[in-house]
Amino acid sequence: MSQKFKVRKLREQKPEDLLKDLEKLKGELIQLRTVKVSAGNAQKLGRIGLVRKRIAKYLTVINEQRRNQVKAATKSSGKLPVDLRGKKTRAIRQRLTRSEKAQKTQRQWKRLNNFPLRKFALKE
């Protein structure tokens, strides 16, 4: 496991395989931490960081796959779950949509219809 680790290979694997490998890595991390507590050799302690990074890569790929599945499942409805929508700012998220802005009240419609804008002809 000391060779360079490619995330590209992880993306090709099935989620079940990823979860199995993730459990193995977590077990290895537990072993390394127990070695650290029992004042083990420094060579093994250096692997803690590598194992943690590898776990992070596995979790990233697993979360990507889950997000992509949810996006594909909800694509037809057009409504994404809240955690998959764009963050933006609170003001941007809460402002009215174009169609909501364009809507007029009953009173506005009456005023527009009964009192249209006047057209003036200018003399020169």
N, C-alpha and C positions, 0 to 999 in steps of 0.2 A: 504494500500500500504506500510505499515511499515515492513511487513514480508520480509524475505530473498528472493531476486529476482533471478530466474533461467533463464539463457539464453537458456537452453535446450528446454524450453517450447516455446520460441519465434521461434525457428527454425522449429517447427511443424506447425506454423500458416501460413496462406496465406498472400501474400504481401498486399492485400487490407486491411485486418484486422490490419496488422502492421502499415500501413500508418494512419489509423483512430486513433489507440492508440497513435501514435506519435504526431498527431495534438492535442489530448487531453493533452498530457504531455507538449507540447509547450505552450498551453493555460494556464496550471497550472503554468508554469515557469513565464509567463508574469504576472499572478496574484501575485505570490510571490515577484517578483521584484517591483511591484507597492506598495505592503505592506512594502517592505524595504525602499522605498523612503518616504513613509508616516510615517516612524518611528514606525513600527508595533512591535509586541512582538518577542522576541528572538527565541521562539520555531519554529515559521514558517520560520525564516531566516535560520535555520539549514537544512531545507528541500531543499533549493536551490541547494546545492551540490548533494544531493541524486537524485533530479529530473534531473539535468544535466547529471549525470552518467547514469541514466536510458535511457535518450534520446540518449546518445552515444551508449549504448548497442543496442537499436532499430536500429539506423543508421548502426551499424556494421553488424547486421543480414540482413538488407535490401540490403546493398552493397554486402555481401557474396552471397546472392541469385541471384542478378543481374549478378555478375561475373560468377557464376556457369552456369547460363542460356546462357551467351555469349560463355563460353568455350564449352558447349554442342553443341551450334549451329555452331561453327566454327571448331569443332573437325574433321570433314570430310575433310575440305579444308587444314588443317594443318597450316594455317596462323592465328595467334592471333592478336588482336588489340595491338597497341604499349603500351598502359597503362597496359596491362595484361602480357606482356612479362617480362622476368627476367631483373632486373636493371643492374647487373654486373657493369663493368666499361666501359667507352666510348671506350677505346682501344680494349677490348674484343668484344664489340658489332660491331665494325667496321672492325675487321680483316677478312681476306678471309676465306671462308669455305674450307673444304678438297677438294671438287671437283674443286673449283676455283684455289686452289693452284696447283692441279695436271695438270691443262690445260697447254698446251705448244703452243708457237707461231709457225707459218709456218716455220720460220727460224730455230727454235730449232728442229722441226721434220726433216727437211732436213739434218741438221748437224748430228743428231743421226743416220739417215739411211745411209748417205753417208760415214760417218767416225765412224764406230762402234768401241768400245773399243777393243784393240788388246789383244790377249792371248799369253803369253810367256811361253815357256817350259824351266824350269831351269835345268841346268846340275849340277851334283854333283861329 
